[in-house]
Amino acid sequence: MDVDAFLADAAKSGGAERANAQTFLNGLADVLGVARPDFTTGDPRADTYVFERPLDFRDGRQSKGFIDLYKRGAFVLETKQGADAKRAEGGQKLRQGHGKRGTRAWEQTMEAARNQAEGYARNLEAAEPPPPFVVVCDVGFCFDLYSDFSGSGRLYKPFPDAGSNRIPLDALRQPETRAMLAAVFEDPLSLDPARRQARVTVDLAGRLATLATSLDGAVDAHGAPMDAEAVAGFLSRTLFSMFAEDAGLIPEGAFTRLLEGYTDDLEHLPHALGLFFRAMDEGGYVGEVRESVRRFNGLLFKDTRTPRLNADQRAALLDAAHADWSEVEPSIFGTLLERALDPAERHALGAHFTPRAYVERLVGPTILEPLREEWDGVRAAASRLVDQAEAASGATRTRRRNEARAVLAGFLTRLATVRVLDPACGSGNFLYVTLSGLKALEDEARSVSSRLVGESVGEGFGVTPRQMRGIELNARAASIADLVLWIGYLQWHRRRYGTAQPLPEPVLEGYGQVEHRDAVLADDGTPAPWPEADFIVGNPPFIGNKRMRAALGDTYTEALRQAYPDVPESADLVMYWWDRAAEAVRLGHVERFGLVTTNSITQAFNRQVVEKHLKSGTAPLALAFAVPDHPWVDSADGAAVRVAITVGALSDAFDPSAGRLSVVVAEQEDGNGVSEVETEEYVGRLNADLTVGVDVAQTMPLKANAGLSNRGVTLVGSGLVVTPNEAEALGLGRVAGLELHVRPYFNGRDLTQSPRNVFVIDLLGLTADEARQRFPEVYEHLLRTVKPERDVNRRKVRRENWWLLGESQPRHRQAVSALRRYIATSMTARHRLFLFLSANALPDQGLVAIALDDALHLGVLSSAVHVEWALAAGGTLEDRPRYNNSRTFDPFPFPHPTATQAEAVRQLGEAIDAHRKARQDETGVGLTDLYNAVEALRAGRALTPKEERSAADGLAHTLLDLHRQLDRAVLDAYGWSDLDAEAPTFRAAVLDRLVALNAERRAEEDAGTVRYLRPEFQNPGASGQAGLDLRTVAPVETAPEVVTRPWPEALAARTVAVRQAVAAGAQTPEAVAARFAGARLGAVAEVLDALAELGLVHVADGVFTA
């Protein structure tokens, strides 16, 4: 489509968003040369690029939202349409739409649309990762672009920056604008500057390493040897000089011309370079290039020693100078530079590096997300004050505007004074990513503030590298970290101001913000001091407790353990940092900390450190965010490792029930040896073992469940299992009574994949002579195939009873003797499945057999209620959940439903069991494959070809629908219909209630009332117990106890607190108010309404969700 024709058509549209949006966006696709959106199918998996894409808000009421235009992996786009103020002023009658363009009301509408779109991105199905872009489109006028390349969906910021993220429609006439917007549609990750710069940075670091290698053993201009540190200092100075000329900080080409000028005078080149470096330090005229340079100062240029260079080395240096150093990516450059300059680490230069997205995964929830929440609160408070000013006059009007300006300036001051400490900073990548995020937030806050009050706010100060503090044991890494921070800051200044606003001299300052020393142990053997900070973030060294003596030495290890007596000696080294950071938060010295640790943090001795702070009676810690297992790249050698991420905050300042557990559910290598991860997020109180919700380990077994769950039999002899043909040959079907001793046999694979349809020889109750006399062919078979194996068994009872099963499990046999069927589940499996087996079938030792034949119980066990309980209470084998019947089944409190509720669950349990078996019989589909497809459908992600086949064979849509019905029926049976089994808060909420219900049932049982599941078996002959009407027992209050916090005084702080409460599951004004001491219901409702108006929370029928 012709651009001018499109713009002419768009200009005619009035303020009717819904009438014009789709036509406009189809025309835009044509102009950009990209495909138009597809027709909507109603299936979220298939609707990857559609208008009006539906999604469910997880509020327990299945309320829906609709994304105006969605493209998977690319963007969420929201449309609005304002009115052209000039045409309105000209007397034309047209719709006002969402306010006159350029007015504050219109700006508020655009901002609310952004917040709404970000909320949609966070509420997408688990299999739909938050897209890298959020776009707000004023139809016929402009596009506002916001990006988050971290994959979290919580760090959207103006793209490319706050000064240029609004794209006026007329800009479509420019080919570069069309190309950029087309990339948003077709290849959004190509617009990630960090990815683009990473490729450049790897190449430049490689050049530097080659030059560094050639300088091993170099001497300076006076012939004195230069060690590796001196050479590294020289290369750092040359690197910064190249960066400075490419970034416009010194005259164009000045350093390059210097190198070129000494092509034939290598003897005097070191002297010339030394003079140039001295001029960079002090400022002044450089005669060799006939240019003046500004004063940079800084620690970098204090040492001007320069090695003698041969022709090849000068040529290599000149070749490096011809490259563009202005676009290096600081978040990885420090790591690569450290490897390049260290002779011992150059072998790792080609190894992988920690990608910026990984670093943002920690920096986000630790620092940037809470500050962005503060900013949202400040913006809401300032907006309200401006509204009040416009509604008033005179002194009141002036006072309200001044108050708004003060609130905004206060936040900018807050940003400019925030102090961040990385107590193991390496080459500074965490500090740089933090600095970059703070500058982006500052730019956005300045831009919005000026639009709100009509004038600049907070000029004359801003975020600088001096706010970033670090501690690093490696001297070279510490100096590189300083360099990285300044390069990053100067890049920002160049992008923001170009040459219009030169930096004051000295350009660099020797702040010494990265201290070269030990972070945990001082020279006198006491804990090392840490600089004052508001936030702590970092990636301490990965040294397990068993390697500490070998890596650190006996003397240091003993001193460290003596200095930290509260840290168990069996804890890993990283836990000393964790303990220090947690203590700093609890003492009120630090607001939050976030650390990368080994994923063994959940193991017993490491977990003790976490538990000490979470369970402290004084100022306990809360975990605000955690990832229990995540791929990582060791910065030292590029090795792939597994880590955990934890973020801690004071529980008085952060609602513990709003903690977020991010679980990696899929990983895919990106071609560069780094894994792109897909995560699912759960909300609730995070435990020391990095699970969510109440700690189920505190529950106790119930008498109501006693004696019903047992493990299956143990064979000890492969000849005990026979095929149907072998069983027939041994006499099954023709020898009387053999059907009692050759029985169907099931193991875990039979349940989770396709049944083998095999039998087991079970001669329990027969002596060897009786077996030989009654079943001679069976006896001969066992004598030949089983006895040789048993003869060498170390256990006497197995050698002597060679014809019997190794473990016959009499308790299981007794429990199922009066039943026609029982429930079985595999102890270890990817999906927690429960099936009915015939009572005649024997379970293998890898199965848990539950002696219940009522489909009511099968339905409850198969529901999300029990599955979440099983995941929390059971262990794991490798990456597969494990069902431990003593920890999982025995304490589980079943519901006590009405007859109607029980029948609903019973019918659905039967339906699910029958559906699966029928599909297996007809198509042979394995249940693991079938449930892989079911879970993909539930998550809304596209099915793989294998999953498509399994879904078709198993009628997976029907099975998923049955499970969803079952979940609702079981929740109703518990009286918990307010819960939504697919909400991110479900796991924590249902575990809270189950643990509380377990405690109530234990109290009932101690008082003499037991709700036996099979009273005729578990308590035979007890008068009245089986028929006791237990519904007369007082109802159990299962809601978890909510700890109240003080109600904040300032409006901005109230918005942050209320958003946390909503995220924690408080969905009404009453529920939110109950979480705060001194909160008036009207004040809470006012904040909730303001948040909803700004698009920061979703509301439907009076129910609020995050």
Secondary structure, DSSP 4 states (H G I P E B T S, - for coil): --HHHHHHHHHT--S-HHHHHHHHHHHHHHHHT-PPPBPP-S-TTT-SEEEEEEEE-SSSS--EEEEEEEETTTEEEEEE-BB-HHHHHTT-----BTSBTTSHHHHHHHHHHHHHHHHHHHHS-TTSPPPSEEEEEETTTEEEEEE-TTSSSS--EESS-TTT-EEEGGGGGSHHHHHHHHHHHH-GGGG-HHHHHHHHHHHHHHHHHHHHHHTTT-BBTTS-B--HHHHHHHHHHHHHHHHHHHTTSSSTTHHHHHHHHTTT-TTTHHHHHHHHHHHHHH-EEETTTTEEE----TGGGS----B---HHHHHHHHHHHHS-GGG--HHHHHHHHHHHH-TTTGGGTTS----HHHHHHHHIIIIIHHHHHHHHHHHHHHHHHHHHHHH--HHHHHHHHHHHHHHHHHHHHHHHH--EEETT-TTSHHHHHHHHHHHHHHHHHHHHHHHHHSS--STT----GGGEEEEESSHHHHHHHHHHHHHHHHHHHHHHHTTSSPPPSSSS-----EEES-SSB-TTSSBPP----SEEEE------GGGHHHHH-HHHHHHHHHH-TTS-TTS-THHHHHHHHHHHHHTTS-SEEEEEEEGGGGSHHHHHHHHHHHS-SSS-EEEEEEEEEEEEE-TTT--EEEEEEEEEEETTTS-GGG-EEEEEEEEEE-SSS-EEEEEEEEESPBPTTS-BSS-GGG----GGGTT-EEE-BB---GGGEE-HHHHHHTTTTTSTTGGGTEEEEE-HHHHHS----EEEE--TT--HHHHHHH-HHHHHHHHHHTHHHHTT-S-HHHHHTTTS-SB--HHHHHHHTT-SEEEEEESB-SS---EEEETTSEEBTTEEEE----HHHHHHHHSHHHHHHHHHHS-EETTEEB--HHHHTTT-------HHHHHHHHHHHHHHHHHHHHHHHHH---HHHHHHHHHHHHHTPPPPHHHHHHHHHHTHHHHHHHHHHHHHHHHHHHT-TT--TTSTTHHHHHHHHHHHHHHHHHHHHHTT----SSHHHHSTT-TTTTT--GGGSPPP--SPP---EEPPSSHHHHHHHHHHHHHTT--SHHHHHTTEET--HHHHHHHHHHHHHTTSSEEETTEEE-
